[in-house]
Amino acid sequence: MKKINTLYILSGGRVAAINKKDGTIIWEVKLRQYLSAGVTIAVGQINFEDGKLYVGGSGVLLCLDAKDGALLWQNPLKGWGYGFVSMTNAGNEAAAATAISAAASAAIVAATT
């Protein structure tokens, strides 16, 4: 399995790709360039799947290209308000591995009690 050496962060209205080996910034984007006037995402959540970053906050959901931070699409979540956006993705391999591990642990406990 290929090791991924990039960490993606969201802070202060910016998203950046960071090299995990040495901490250098690979690319950085200011989210306000993708948002309507008056909307900012200072605090939110970020999720990675299939080469895309999903960024949510302030009642907005953005999809960015993980290669360079380019906007792929956005959804203003009309009628949802302007609060924190919490998300998860169904295709997350880490979540699937955790679920499998938890099921295996439960089976072991059940077999030994």
Steps between C-alpha positions, in 0.01 A plus 500: 500500500633843403572728796346846477731775624252787489296642786211738427410771750223758538561806715420869493307480175781324314562144385854376449679184397796430728793266433495257796873429473624855555194719568534719190188643337440340161209729410260733680170663405291768668142375499348849473587495129242221459228643727228761467569843644464505877543122543816371666609158623728570795420170671364190334565142407706345223474152350709322233379235256605398148726798438242752617475713814157572642499814713199602706432795725281808535216316329702437180644183350792520255671230296865574416751315286758354739779556242482878512196621697304600189123525554313209341154590633320671784166469674374794709270260695212745467261479791750323727625812680858617547631270770765232515476228234576152629556224244621149439547301183367150438804398296756581769740204514623590849144498632437165332819356650397626843155342464656167394744513791220580746289212365796261530565614859133453588507149352807411706341634819177311427690177436695526826210589732 
